[in-house]
Amino acid sequence: MRRFHLFTLLITALLSCLSGFSKSLDRRFQILPQPQSVEVLSEKGIDYTSLTYIQLVEGLDKEALPDLLKSLPNSPQKGKGIALSLTEAGVPDSEEGYILEVRRDGATIKSRGLAGLFYGCQTLQQLMEDSRDSRTPIPQLKITDYPSIAYRAVHWDTKHHLDRMEYYYREIDRLARYKVNAVIWEIEDKLGYTRRPEIASPNAISKQEMQALCRYAKDHHVEISPLVQGLGHASFILKHHWELRENPASDWEFCPSNPETYELQFDLYKDALEAMPYGKYLHIGGDEISAIGIDERCKATGKTAFELQMYWLGKVCDFARENGRIPIFWDDMPLKYGGVMRFSNVSSEEEVAREWNSEKLDKSIDLFPKDCVYMRWLYGDATKAGHRRILQWYRDSGLTVMGATAASYGASPYLPRNDTNAGIIQGFSQLVAENNLAGILATAWDDGSPHLETVWRGYIAQAEFGWNPTGRTIEEFKVAHAKREFGFPPEDNTIQFVNEMEQLAYFFDGALVTSGRRNPAWGTTDFKLISLPDPEKPGEWSETYKEKIAKAKEVEQLYKDICQKIEKAHQTALRGHYTLEIYDSLNDLLHFPAMVILTLEKYDQAGNSESRKQALKGIEEVCSYFETMRARLLETYSKTRFMEQPEGYLPDQNRHNHLSAKTMNSDWVFYYELPMVKALSTLK
């Protein structure tokens, strides 16, 4: 018994000692995305400057490596080295997985693939940055890492605007930094189609320019695949080709029974595939069709709307496969015709069990193309019971599915809300990983054309949770995001101003109107501005709009607080300064309606001619400030994007009333503000 007791004490002591070699990583080090496993072996680590050279392997492009590693010589020097090696022994079973070890004598990265070595270098770069930023040695550690989801994509949509080419290159660098490995680019008319040049916008990206960008992306382990909208969403094509419309009065849908439809679509596909030669997919769209089957040619076929939809889908899928690409398409139309689309948002298990009926889908299963990817999009909570049931039907039917969530959707065109949808992104990523789906896409629709710097936190959330869906909570992710993007230490809460700006945005949406929607795509194209005070009835206006006035006063104080935080961020941020510029100029825009309301209150409350004179001076200052604020915002945005359509651009019918397609320039940004400033100038 005494021997057993001594043995127990020895084991306990040994385990206690060993526990000191498995500590968690210091919070000053925030790797994003969160690795699958981090073992801290000793806190007695190494300073990042002691890593003086890197030993590469053949095939890894040194120029694609992150800055701190790219600058190191590729031969032994005095100091500690970084050794990279390809091996199948003892490494994760993934071409993107890796093992990174930091020891007293240097660092090693091992992987079975070049992508894994590249991602290990990205992780080491982050450790070196944090060592530099916090003046803290990198601890001796072992990171074993691999993605939970193999295909992790973001969506670029250039429907209504085009960014400058150098910005796309910067975005590739950023995606690679966070281990996003794919882009699906909804290119619309912004590609210089050579077979059908009439489709291209006058400022379209040439095929050669696109090929160069795609090669750069490939070197950074980012695969770009085109999305060329098919059957519906075809306004960018059918505004030129009336003869191919299903409905002559609408530029929305092709006629699927006209052979010339496929001749034109296939020409566009060929150009897109040549321009983006390294992707494995061709996304053919196929969503939101409403007028199918009304054309005389379609009626003559005797096919139902469902059959016509699937006929088109089969034809374009065959083209994709014949040209070496896997077809992807939005799945809403087959689900709609099959009568189960509504289950996407059903939360109740009981309701699903009681009402689910896939009989129509099951009878039509032969119409569903195989060897393709059904992109199951849902921009809310994807973990609901009804949505899980839809995924089960796909699985039972042997069809391949990819998930599509949203980094920007359903809110103001100026600022994504709800932590840039990070929670929704995490939920769908968990679902994709649990069900072993083919991948995950974070969409970023250009319907409202938000500046991509406001969307990037959503993109980075997709990077985080697409790699490791359960590694961090949303709050922990926001800390890591602030550290990686701006260099803010974990205890610094400065970046909280982004969430506070959401409160400004909600007031901004409707502050200057009594009816209407800031974004007409939400359901109405009409709006009515708030009235102006009547000088003959002082105080009446203030009573009418007392709730708006009270909220404007809250917004005014919040705006001042945000200004202080943005100013502090500018002073202390180690990187991400352009993002802060975007937030800064946007903050002024979101505050402007509150400024108008509080100035009008002073005018309404003016009791004598002198106070009225002062109030009018205040209104003049507000109008003058608007022009200054407007010019500053456009100047800031224009550093990366073109702010007006090129000469000769032909607008489409704008069926969905997208705000950013309301004007040929940037006036849409100031949808309520321009008429309000004009009205203010009439006050006397």
N, C-alpha and C positions, 0 to 999 in steps of 0.2 A: 504494500500500500504506500509506504514511504517513497519507494522508487517511482511509483506511478505519479505521486504528487510532485516529485522533483522534475519528472519528465514533462508534466503539464506546465509547470512554471517555466521550464526551458522553452517549450513551444510557444507559450504566451509571450515570453520576452522576445523570441525570434520574430513572431508576427508583429509585435510592437515596433521592433526595429525596421522590419520590412515595410511597415505602413509609412514610414518616413520617406520611402522611395516611390510613393504613388500619390503624391500630393496633387491637388488641382493646380492648374496654371494660374499664375498671378493675374488679377483682373486688369492689370496694365497691358496685358497681351490679349487682344481680341481678334482671333482668327475668324475670318468670314469667307465662305460658310464654315460653320462649326464642324470640325473633324469628327469622325466616328469614334476615335479613341486617342486620348492624350495621356501619356504616362510621364510625369515629372520624376526624373531619376535623382536629380540633385539640384538644389538651388544655386550651387556654386557653378555658375555657367560661364559664358563667354560674351564679351562685348562684340557688337556687330562689326566694329572696325577691325577686329582680329581676323575676320574672314577675308583673305587677301587674294585668293585665286579660285578658279572653278575648273574642274576637269569634266568636259562635255563628252557626249557619246555621238557617234555618227548619226546624222539625220535630224538632230535637234537644232533648230535655227537659233543661233545665239542672239540675232537681232530681235527676235520675238520675245526674248526673256525680259522680265521686269527690270527696271532701271538699275537697282543696286547690284544685281547679278550680271547684267549685260556689260557693266563697266569694268568687271574684273577680268584680268588676263586669263587666258586658257592654258597656262603652263605654271608649274610649281614656282612659288615665290617664298620669301621669308614670311612666316606667319602660318595661318591655318587655312586649309583648303576645303572646298566643297566638291565632293566626289559623286558623280552621277553614274548609275550602272543599270543596264537592262538584265533582268533575270526572272526566272519563273519560280525560283526557290524562296519560299517563305514570304511572298508578297501577296496582296489581295488578288483575287481572281477577277480582275477587271483591268482593261487596257488603260483606264483612267485612275486606277487605284495606285497607291504608293506607300512607302514607308520612309519617313524622314526622321533621322536621328541627329541630334546635336550632342556632341561630346566635348571633352576638354581639348581634344586635338583637332576639332573641326566638325564638319557636317557631312552626312551622306544621304543620298536620295536613291531609292531603289524602286523599280517598277517593271512590269512585264511589257509596258508600252511607252512610246514617246509622249503620248498625252499625259500619262501618269507622271513622268519625269517633269513635264511642263507644269503640271498642277502642283507638284511638290515644290518646284521653284517659286510658284506664286505664294505658297504658304510660307516658305522661308523668307521671301521678301517682306511679308507682313510681320513676321517675327523680328526681322532686322529693322523695319520701320519703327515698331513699338520699342525696341531696344534703344534706338536713336531718340525717339520722341520723349521717352520717360527716363532716359539715362540709366537704364536698368539692364544688367546682363541677361542674355537669353539663357534660361536654365537648361541644364542637361535634360534632354527629354527624348521620347520616342512617340511619334505620331503614326498611327496606322489609319489610313483613310481611303475611302472609295465612295462613289455616289450611290444613293439609294435608287435613283432614277437615271437611266442611261441617257435619254434624250431630253435635254433641258433647254427649252427655246424661249426666246422673247419675240414679240411681234413688232415689226416696223410698218406703219401705215402712212403712206405719203399721198393719201387721197386728196387732201386740200392744201398741202404745203410741201415744200421741199427744203431740206436743210443743205447747208454747204458741204461739199465733199469732205473737207478736212474734219468736219464734225463727225461724219460717219466713221472715219478712221479712228478718231478719239473714242467713239463708242465701242468699237471692236476691242481696243485696248482695255476698256473698262469691263466689258463682258468677260474677257479672258482673265482679268484680275480676280473675278468672282466665280470662275469655273462654269460660266454659262457656255454651252458648246454649240448653240444653233440660233439662227435667226430665220424666221419666216417673214418675208418681205412682201407686203401687199403693195405692189408697185404701181398699179393703175396706169395712168398715162405719163408717168414720170420716167419711163424707160424709152430710149430712142429706138423704137421698133423699126427695123429696116425693111421687112416684108410688107408692113402696113404702116408707112410713115405718117399717114394722116392721123393716126391714133395718138401719136406722141405729142406731149406738150412742147411748146417752143423752147422751154428750158430743161427738157428731159436729159437724164444722164445717158451718155452714149454707151453702147454695148462694150466698147473697149475700156471706158472708165469703170464700168461695173465689173468687168472681168478682173481689172487690177485690184479693185477693192476686195473682191471675193478671194483672190489669191492671197492678199494680205490677211484676210480673215482665216483662211485655211492654215497659213503659217502660224496663226495664233490659236489653232484648234477650235475655231468657230466656223460652223458650216452654214452657208446661206442658201436657202431654197426659195424660189419664187412663189407668190400667190397671185395668180391672174384670175380674177373673178369670172365665173361662168354664168350659167343660165340667168340668174338675176344679178343685181348690183352691177349692171352692165352699162350704166349711163355714160361712162367715159368712152365707150365704144359706140353705143347706139345713138349718141348725139350726132355722130357722123354717118351712121348706116341705118337710115329709116327703113330700108327694105327688109331688114332682118328682125324687125320688132314683132313681138307677139301681139301687142296692142299698138296700133299706129300713133295713138295719142301719148304714149309713154315710152321713155327711153330706158326703162328699168329691165325688161326681160327680153331675151332672145326667143325666137320661135324654134322649138326643138325639132320640128318636122321639116325645116328647110335645110337641105344639104349645104347651102352656102354658109349657114351658121358655123358648121364644123370646119369648113375651109378657112374662115376668118379666125376662129378660135385657135385652130391648130397652128396657123401662121404666128400668132402672138405667143403661143406656148413655145414654138421652136426658137423664136428670138429670145424669150426669157431664159430658156435652158442654155442657150449659147452664151448669154450674158452672165449667167450664174452657173458655171460648169461643174462646180465641186459638190453640190448638194445631192442628197439621195432622194429628195421628195419633189413633187410638183403638187402644190395646193391649188385646187380648182374651184374653191368656193362652193357655190351651189345652194346657198341659204336664202331664206326669206323671199320665196316666190309666191305671187298672189294671183297672177293673170294667166296661168298656164292652161292651155286647152281651148282658148277662145278664138284663136286664129282659124280661118277656114281650112287651111292645110292640116292643122292639128285635128280639127273636127272630122276631116275625111279619113283619118287613120282609124277612128273608132276606139282609140285608146282613152283610158281614164286619165285624169290629171296625175294620179300616182304613177301610172304606167309611163306617161310621157316624161315625168321627172326621172324615173329610173332608166328609161331609154337613153336620155341625155347622159346620165351618170355613167352608164355602161360604155357609151361611145368614148367619152373623154378619158375614162379610166383605161380603156384599151390603148388609147394613144399614149398615155403616160408610161404604161408598162412597155409598149413597143419601143419607146425612146429611152429606156433604161432608168426610169424614175418610178418610185412608189407613189401612187396617187393618194392624196389626203383631201378630205372635204368636210364641210360642216354637216352635221347629221340631223339638223332640226326638221328638214322636210320629210324624210322617210318616217321619222317618229311622229310628225304631225299627221301625215296621211294614215299612219298605223294606229292613231288614236291614243298614244301614250305620252305625247310631249308634255301634257299638263302635269304629269307625275314628277317632273323635275323639281318642283317646289313643294311637294306634299311631305309634311313632316311626320304624320301619324302612321305608325306601323299598322295599326288597325285599319285605317282607311285604305292603305295600299293592299293589304291582304283581302279586304272586302271588295275593292273595285278594280283591281288590276285585271286587264283583259288584253292579251296579246294575240288573240285569235287572228285578227286582220294581218298583223305583222307576220305571224307564223305561216299563214296561207301564201303570203307574198315573198317568202324568203328566197325563192329562186330568182327574184328580180334584183336582189342585193348583190352587187359586185363583190368578188372575193379578191384576195391578194392586194388589198388596199387598206387604208386607215380611215375609220370613222372618227371624226374629231368631235367628241362630246363636250360641247361648250356649256358652261353655266357660270354666271358671273356673281352669283350669290353663294350661299352655303351649299357646297356640293355634297356634304355628308348626310343630307336628309334622307329619310327612308325611301321616298319615291325615286330619288336619283340613284340610290344604291340598287333599287329594283331594276331600273333601266340598264345599269351596268351588268347586272346578273343576266338579263335577257341577251345582251351582246355576247357574254361569256358562254351561255348555253347554246347560242347559235353559231359559235366558232368564228366570230368576227373580231378583227383587230381594232382596238380603241385607243385613242390618245385623248388626254384631258386638255381643256382650254379654260383657264381662269382669266382674271383681268387685273392688270396693274393700273388701269385707268378706264373707268366706265361708270355711267349712270349718275354722275354728279356734275357740278359746274365745269364748264370747259376751261376754267382758269386754274383750278387746284383740285387734284384728287382728294378724296376724303377717307375717313376711317383708317388712319395710319397707312394711307396709300394701299388699302385693301390687303394689308399684310396677313390679317387673320383668315380671310377668305382664301388667300393663296396657300397658306399653311394647311388649311383643311383639305383643299383639293389635292395638294401634294401628298399628304398622308394617304388619301384615298387611292391615288395613282400607285404609290409604293405598295400598299396593302394588296391591291388587286393585280399587281404586276402588269399595268397598262403599258402601252408602247412609248409613252412620254408625256411631257407636260409643256404647255405653252402659256405664257403670260401675255394676253392681248393688250394692246394700247391703241384703241381706236382714235382716228383723227377726226371723228365726228365733231368734236368741240375744239380740236386742234390745240390742246394744252402744250405748253413748252415742255420738251422731254425732260428738262432738268427737274420739273415738278413730278415727273413720272418715275424717275430713277430709283426712288426708294422702293417702289413696287417691283421694278426689275430686280433690284438687289434682294428683295424679299423672296422672289422666285429663285434666285441663285442660292440663297440660304436654305430654303425649305425643299427645293428640288434636289439638293445634295443630301440634306439630312433633315427630314421633316419633323423629327422629334427632339432635335438637339437643343433648341432654345425656346423659351416663351417669347411672345411678341415684345414684351418689355425688355427682355434680354437682347433680342434682336435689335431693337432701337438703340440700345447702348452700343452694341457692336457696330451698327451702321454709323453712328455719330463718330466713333473712334476711327473707323476705316476711311470714311469719306472726308472728314474734316480734321481729324487728329484730336478731337476732344476727349479728355480722360473720362473714365466711367463715372466719376463723381460729379462731372460737369453736366448740368441740365440745360445748357443754353439752347440746344436744338429743340427743346420743347416748344419753341415759338412756332414750329411748323404745325403742330396740333392746335395751337392757339389761333393761327391764321385760319384754320377751318371754321372757327366761330365767326370770324369776320366774313368769311365767304358765305355762310348761310344767311347772314343779314344782307350782304351785298346782293344776293340773288334776287330779292324782291323789294328792297328798301325804297326804290324810286318809283314803284308802280303800285296801282291798286288792283290791277288784273294783268294776266299774262305770265309768261315763263321766260326766265333769262335765256334759256336755250330752247328755241322753238321746236326742236326735235322731241321735247317732252310732251307735246300735245297741242300747242296753239301757236299761231303765228301773229296774233294780235296782242297788243298790250296798251294799257292806259296809264300814263304818267300821273303821279300825284298832282293835285291842283296847286296853284300858287296862292299865297296869301292875298286877300282883298284889303287894300289900304283903308277902305271905308269901314271895315269890320275887324278892327284889331282884336286879336285873341281867339277869333273863331277858328282860324287855321290850326293853331296850337292845340285847341281842344279836339278838333277832328283827328289830328295825327299824334295825339299824346302818347300812344303806345310806341309809335315809331321814334318819337323824340326820346322817350325813356331808354329805348334800346340803343339809339344812336349815342347817348351819353355813356352807356356801358362800353360800346364799341370804341368810342373816343379814348377812354382810359386804357382799354386793351391794346389799341393801336400804339399808344405811347409806350406801353410796356414792351410790345414786340419790337418797336424801333430800338429801344435800349438793348434788347437781347441780340438783335441783328448787328448793331454797332459793335457790341462786345464780341460777337462771333467773327466779324471782319478783323478785329484786332488780334484775336487769339487763335483763329483757325490756321492749321498748318497746310491745308490744301482745300480744294472745293470752293475757291473764291468766286468762280463764275456762278455756281449754283446759288451762292449767297446773294450775288447781284440780282439774279432772277427773282428770288424771294423778296428782296428789298423793293424792287420796282413793283412787283405784284402786290406787296403789302400796301403801297400807296394807292394803287387802284382800288383794292378791296375796301379801303378806308374812305374813299371819296364820297360815296352816298351819305355816310354819316356826317361828313363835313357840310354837304349841301343842306341836309335837314336841319342841322344846328344853326346854320347861317340863316336859313329861312325863318326859323323860330325867332331869332333876333329881329328880323325884319317885321315879322308879324306882331311882336311885342313892343315895337317902337312907339313911344307915347307922344312924341313931339317932332317937329321938323328936324331938329338937330340930331336926335337919335335915329330918325329915319335916314338922314343923310349918311350917318355913320354905318347904318345897316346896309345901305346901297353900296357904300365903299367896300364893305365886307363881301358883298355879292360879286362885285367887280374883281376882287382879289381871288375869290373862288374860281371864277371863270378863267382868270389869268393862270392860276395854279394848274387848272385842268390841262391847259395847253403845254405847260412845262412838264407835268407828270406824264402826259401822253407821249411827248417827244422822248422823254427819258426811257419809258418802258419800251418803245419801239426801237430805240438805239440799242438797248440791252438785248432784246430778243434778236435783233438783226445781226448780232455778232456770230450767230450760228445758223440762222434761217433767213430765207427770202420772205419779205413781208408783204409782197404783192404778186399777183399773177403777171406773167410776162406779156409783152405786147403781142396781140394776135391770139390770145388764149380764148377758147370757146367754152363758156360755162354750160353745165348741163341743167336739167330741170330741177335738181335738188329735191327729189321726192321726199326725203326724210327731213327736210327743213333744217339741215345742219347749219348751225349759226356761222361757222367759219366759211360757208359757201354763199353767204348773203351778200358779200361785196367782193370786188376784184382786188381790193387792197386790204388794209388792216382795220377798216372802220368797224367791222363786226365785233372787235374786241370791246368797243365802247358803245354797245348796242343801246343801252338806255342813257348813257352819259351824254352822247352827242345831242340828242333832242332835248335833254334836260338843260344843258348849257345854253342851247339856243333859246329855250323858254326863259331862262334866268335873265338873258340879255334884254328882255322886253320889260322887265320891272323898272318902275320909275318912282 
